[in-house]
Amino acid sequence: MAEDPVESLIKDTASVINDFASAETTHKKYLKSLETLTADGAASSKALKHVSYVSSQIKKDIHALNKSGTALTDEQKQKLQHAKAELDKVNEKLKTLQYDLPAENSGLYLSIILGSALNVTLLDANSRYRYKKDYESFKMTVTYVVLVMLFLCYMFPSRAIDALANFLLVWYYCTLTIRESILRVNRSRIKGWWVTHHYISCVIAGITLTWNDGECYKESRNLLIGLTAYVSLLQLLQHRYQTGCLRRLHSLGQRDDMDITVEGFSSWMFKGLTFLIPFLLVGYFVQAYCGYCLYAMYFSKKSCGEEWQVIVLSMLFFLVAAGNLITILAVVIRKVTTDSKLNITDLTAKYHPKKE
């Protein structure tokens, strides 16, 4: 005998009500845990601040005592030295513990864009790892799209297509600056120059986007397209190189699973770094060459001298080329003169889930 459809629906409804009651209980438990977690986080942050403050004061007192000229025995000096070493260890551990606490300040840039009340701290290692991987994937995906747009610009010269490509670059670099600011709030190693570089690149794309379709724009158009294409290819090359090195290092057991791709060029502490340097240098010299061409155009052609975009772009290209060149030279010098190994403890604290 077939079951009464009404009774069947009544049973299903009762089942849903029971499931909801169970879900509601679980949700209340979650809210209670969240409340406890927030309170514990605030207490932990306060405790760490207290330890940091007291530690810094004691170190100042030790320094002042050593400089005061007070006669100290060898035993006293050794005790003070040992105390300072212990305080240094405490400060290093404090930095590691702070990775798991919300950042108190997201910075002016994020506060303006996202609002000061929004917390962008990723509290667990898995979340930081996923966000960082997504950041790298985003850069590569958009770079491929940019290359396609540049190909269309070259094959089908049109101000409309050029404008679309430059708009894409403006959006891309604006998005990068936001994502990189979030990464830095989460203690990423992205260096200040590379963030500044993306701000400047955004300005360059914006100026090119609004540049009049005149003689000066048309004369420099192919050079700008070529430079942008080379930079895009360079980004793909360095990304593949870095991930390839990481795979090899991991297979040799030299790196942790979470020791992932770039956090700024100055953090490339990998074998075979010299492979990329010639390509990078070529890109930087091409940037400087673009600046020179625009500079010469501004002073040699009357019509170009009347367009502010020419001289401003020239100065920006010189600035980017100089900043990139100085940064890479600093990295090479540091690689040659120091043992530049990554801090595995810090990386593990940021990206590796804690094992129970």
N, C-alpha and C positions, 0 to 999 in steps of 0.2 A: 504494500500500500504506500503510495507516494506521500511524502511529508507535506503537511499543510504549508503553502508558501508564506502565509501570514505568520505562523508560528516560527518558521525559519528566520524570517526577518526580525521578529521579536528577539530570538536567541542571538542573532548577530548584533543587534542593538545592545543587548545586555553585555555581550562580550566586549563591544567597543567601550561601554561605560566602565567596565572593570579595567580594561587596558588604560583608559584615561586616568582612572584613579591611581593606578600604579605609576603612570608617567608623571602625574602631578606630584606624587610623593618623591619620585626621583628628582624632579625639578626643584622642589623645596630643599632637598638635600644638597643639590648643586648650589643654590643661592646661599645656603648656610656655609658651605665650603668656600664659596667665593668671598663671602664676608670675612671668614676666618683668614683666608689667604691674603686679602687686602690689609687686614689688621697686622698679620704677621710680617707682611712686606714692609709696612711702615715702621714696625718695631725693629726689624732687621736693618733697614736703612738708617734709622736713628742710632742704633748700636754701632754700626760700621763708621758713621760719621764721628761718633764720640771717640772710638779707638783711633781713627785717623788724626783727629785733632790732638789728642793727648800724645800720640806718638810723635807728631811733628813738634810739639812743644818740648818734649824730652830731648829730641835730637838737637833742637836749638840750644837747650841748656847745656848739653854735652859739648856742642861746638863753642859756646861762650866760655865754658870752663876751660877748654883746651887753649883758647886764645887769651885767657885772662892772665896768664903767666903764673898761675898758682903752682907751687911745687907739688908734683905728684910722684909717687913711687912707681916703679915699673909695674908692680902688681896692680895698682890703681889704673894705670894707663891701659893695661891689658883688659881689665874689667870693663872700662868705658868703651874700648874698641869692640869687645864682645857684645856689649849692650847695643851699640850702634848697628852691628851686623844683624843681631836678632830683630831690631826694629825695622831694618831694611827688608828682612824676610817677611815680617808681618805686613808691611806696605805692599809687597808683591802679591801676597795672598789676598789682601783687601781688594786689589784690582780684579783678581779672578772672581771673587765673591760678588763684586758689583755687576758682573756680566748678567747675573740672574735677577737683578732688580731693575725696575722701570727707571729710565733716565728722567731727571728732574726738569731738564730744559731741552726742548727739541730744536732750539735755534730760531733766530729771527725769520729766516727764509720760510721754514715750514710753518711757523706760527702765523705768518701773513697769509700763506696759501691755504693751509689746512685748518687753521684756527688753533689758538693756544691751548684749548681745553682737550684737544685730541692727543691721546697717548699712542705713539707709534713704536714703542718698545716691543720687541719680540722676546718673550720671556724664556722660551725653551730653545735648545740647540737645534731641534728638528725644524722649527719654524724659521730660524735664522738661515739654516742651510737651504731650505726650499726657496726662501725669498731671494737669496743670493744666486741660486741656480736660475730662477726665473728672470732675474736681472740680466744675467749673461745671455740667456736665450732670447730675451727681448732685444738686446743689442744686435745679436746676429740676425734675427728675423728682419728687423727694420733695415739693417745694412744691405741685405739682399734686395729688399724693396727699393732702397735708394739707388742701388746699381741698375736696376731695371729702369727706373725713372730717368737716370742719367743717360742710359742708352737711347731711350726715346727722345730725350732732349737733343742728343747728337744727331740721330737719324732724321728727326722731324723738327727742324728749327722752328720754334713757335714761342712767343712770349707767354702764352697761356700755359704751355707745358712747363716752361721754365719756372713760372710762378708757382705751379703746383708742386714742383720738385723742391723749391725753396721753402714753401709752406710746410712740406713734410719734414725738412731739416729743422725748421724752427720748432715744430711740435716735438720732434725727436730729441733735440738737445734740451728743451724745457722739461720733458719727461725724465730725461737722464738726470738732470740736476735735482729733481724731486726725489727720485729713487736713490740717488747717491747720498742725499742728505739723510734719508731714512736709514741707509746702511751705516752712515757715520754715527748716527744716534745709537745704533746697535753695535758700536765699537769696531766698525770696519776699518781697515788699514788704508783706505783710499786717501791719497795725499791731497793737500790743499791745492797744489798747482793744477792737478788734473780736473778738479771740480771747477776751478777758475777757468781753465781751458775750455770747458764745455759752456760756461757762461759766455765767454768771448765768441765761441763758435755760433752760439744762438744769436748773438748780436750781428755777426757777419752775415748769417743767413737772412736775418730780418732786414738788413740794409740792402742786400742783393734783391730780396723780394720786392722792395719798394723803389728800386732804382728805375729811372726812366729808360724806356726802350730807345735810347739814342745811339749816336755813333760810338761813344766811349763804352757803353754797355756791350754793344755788339763786338767791339774790338777785343774786349777782355773775356768775353763769354766762353770761348773754347778753352782758354787757359784755366778759368775757374771750374769748368766741368771736368777737365783733366785732373786738376788737383783734388777735387772732391772724390772722383773715382779712385784715384790712387790711395787716398786716405781710407776709403771704404775697403779696398782690397787689403790694405795693410792691417786693418782691424780684423778681417777674417783670418789673415795669416797669423797674427799674434795670438788670436783665440785658439786656433787649431794647434799651434806650437805649444802653448801653455797646457792645454788639456792633454796633449800627447805626452809632454814631460811628466805630468802628474800621473798618468797611467803607468809610465815606465817606473817612476819612483815608487809608486804603490806596489807594483809587481815585484820590486826588489826589496820591499819591506822598509823603505826609507821614509815613508810618510803615512800619516793616519788617513783613514777614509775621508775624514772631513776637511783635510787640508786641500781646499778646492781653489779654483782659478783666481784670476787677478784681483788684487786689492790695491791697484795702482802699480805703475811700472817699477817703483822702488822696492816693491815686495817680490819681484821675480828673483828668488834666490834658487835658480835651477841651473842644471848643467847645460852647456851649449848656448849661453845667453848671447854670445858673439854672433850667432847665426842671424839674429834679427837686427843687429845694430846697423849694418850697411843699408838695409831697407828703410829703417827709421831715419837715418841721416839723410838719405835721398829725399824722403818726404819733407823733412825740415828745411832742406835747402830749396826745394821747390816752393815751399811756403814763403821763404825769404825772397825767392825770385819773383813770385807773384807781387809781393810788396814793392819790389824794385820797379817792376813793369808799371804798376799803377802810379808809383811816385814819378817816374819819368813821363808818363802820359799826362799827369796833372800839370807839370811845368812846361811840357813841350807843345801841348795843344791848348789853344785858347778855349775851345768849347769844353774840354775836360776840366780846365781850371775853374770853370763856373759851376761844376757839379761837386758838392761837398762829399758825395759818396766815394769819389775816387781817392782823395787824400785820407779819409777816415779808414777805408778798407786797407789802404797801403800801410798805415800805422798799425792797424790791428794784426795784419799778416806778419809784420816785423816783430810785433810783441809776442805772438804765438810761436813763431820760429825761434826767437831768442829764449823764451821760457822753456820750450821743449828741448832745445839744445843744451841749455844749462842743466836741466834736470837729468838728462841721460848721461851727461858727463859726470855729474855728481854721483850717479848710480855706479858708473864704471869705476870711478876712483875709489868709491867705498868698497866695491867688489874686489878690487885689486889689493887694497890696503888693510881690509878687515876680514874677519871670518863672519860672513853675513848669512848665518843660519836663521831660519824662521823660529820664532818662539813657539815651540810645540805646545807648551803648557797653556798659553793664551788661546791658541787656535782650538785646542781641545775643549777649553772652558766655553768658548763661544759656539762651537759647532757640533760638539760630540755629546750625545745624550748621556746623562749620568747613569751608571749601572748600579742597581740596588745590591 
